[in-house]
Amino acid sequence: MENVKPRSRKKKPLGLKGLAAIGSGTVAAAALIAALVYLQTGKQYEKVFFPNTTINGVDASKKSVEEVKKSIASGAQNYVLSIGERGGSKQEIKGRDIGLESVFDGSLEKLLADQKTYEWLKHTKTPQEFDIGTLIQYDQDKFESAVSGLDCLKDELVEKPENAHVSDYVSGQGYHIIAAKEGNQLDPEKVKSGISEAVMGLIPEISLEELGAYVKPQIPADDPQLIEQVQTLNKYANVTITYSFGNEKKVLNGDTISKWIGIGEDGKVYLSSSSVSAYVKELASQYDTSTRAKNLKTSYGQTVRITGGSYGWKIDQSKESDELAELIRSGQSQVREPVYKQKAASHGDNDYGTTYVEINLTAQHLYFYKDGKLLVESDFVSGNESKGWSTPAGVFPLTYKQRDATLKGETYRTPVSYWMPFNGNIGLHDATWRNTFGGTIYKTGGSHGCVNLPPAVAKTIFENIAAGVPVLCYHLPGTESQTASNGTSKPAETKPATEPTTAAKPTEAPTTAPPTTAAPTTAAPPATKEPETETSAGAPSKDGEVGPGVSNSSGKKKTGPGVNK
């Protein structure tokens, strides 16, 4: 039998198309396998929750409903809430003290059933949280009791917050802002709400500070109105007013001003007008001299104390109060004199200075000193004593001076060349109708109250005196003179003015006329009807002794200066 060799078969190469077909099949198979694995993996989430799932604060990732229930129940049974307070203290509320328990109503089952298992992959990176309010509950009464029993809510332990506010005035420093105090007072409702939320979420710890449960001060230190108040208060209190009274100084500063200022109900800084006025009134009582008695060392060597009159310093309290208040409000410090209604020659014990008219009503003799030197002296005739027209004692400023005036009263009309009033309608003037002066003429033949002078003396005084110069009228027992003179003035060089000393005890100079109002120092005041003055070129009476105060009637009562009506 003949042997037959088998034929050999050679495989043909697949080529590109063949390889592509194989590759496509492999990918498809891999994709199918991957899909099956994904779906199979997702199928497990039919019974457990997706990764990164939190339910009521409990981690439910890959846990079944029962496992989640157990976690929640366990958390409720052993739950303790730590409550952090301001300052570091802590308090606790235990679940069992508030009747905390689990409550399951099918919500977990529904939540699991609603999961779309094919979406499991995206939840590996995307967390999800659920809050189901019915999973746990507590006894409301026990909860209220537990919360209200916390030490942090006990009234006796509460420190209320304090608003930032303005400090008291500190001498030399002024005012500043005192920072707000936080205290530890809590808002009970915020505390309850925060604790309830923590309990329902089984959160183990909360901070009352982070909850914003503390009552906050209403006004912080950076409050714009508060800053403005302090700035204004310091503006007022930093004012220094230095009052000058001659060589004496009176300083007003914040130590006093701080007692006059404050903050009103409207939040505005105020300056008490009544306090300012009271201060100026006190200045007036301390430095006004217009109502004070004057000590004069007379040309006779004796010292008299003269009461009455209106001469001296007198503060205009109303105007000075207004100006002082305005200076304080504007924050302006300055050295100043107060606003005066009336001024005097100098400050100090004797304000009449060294230029004045000295009138001794007892001796019926006067002296006129100018700048400390005797310019003229002379006898005179004053008001008629027997008719009640005596010239009053006191110290008065010369009101004004007038050339060629006519003195008028009910029974007389007398021209004078030199008219110098100093006490209302009482004044110095020439009396050409008189031949004699001094002595006791005034007792029965005196004037209506004016000081009658020899014409030459009146002229000398008129030419050297100015409005405001003091006229000092006094009585000095023991200096009476029984002898009248023709009124010739005595030499001006014989006596310098003497300063008051303490060697002689002052003699009280009484007043006999009612008090008069202060006369202005720069202009003639409105005159009363008796006597009046008018410009006149009339000549004196030829009878010589006829004039004001010289009666030629049969005893009818006359009226005029110095008369006590």
Secondary structure, 3 states (H helix, E strand, C coil): CCCCCCCCCCCCCCHHHHHHHHHHHHHHHHHHHHHHHHHHHHHHHHCCCCCCEEECCEECCCCCHHHHHHHHHHHHHCCEEEEECCCCCEEEEEHHHHCCEECCCCHHHHHHHCCCHHHHHHHHCCCEEECCCCCEECCHHHHHHHHHCCHHHCHHHCCCCECCEECCCECCCECCEECCECCCCECHHHHHHHHHHHHHCCCCEEEHHHHCCECCCCCCCCCHHHHHHHHHHHHHHCCCEEEEECCEEEEECHHHHCCCEEECCCCCEEECHHHHHHHHHHHHHHHCCCCCCEEEECCCCCEEEECCECCCCEECHHHHHHHHHHHHHHCCCEEECCCEEECCCCCCCCCCCCCEEEEECCCCEEEEEECCEEEEEEECECECCCCCCCCCCEEEECCCCEEEEEEECCCCEEEEEEEEEEECCEEEEECCCCCCEECCHHHHHCECCCEEECHHHHHHHHHHCCCCCEEEEECCCCCCCCCEECCCCECCCCCECCCCCCCCCCEEECCCCCCCCCCCCCCCCCCCCCCECCECCCCCCCCCCCECCECCCCCCCCCCCCCCC
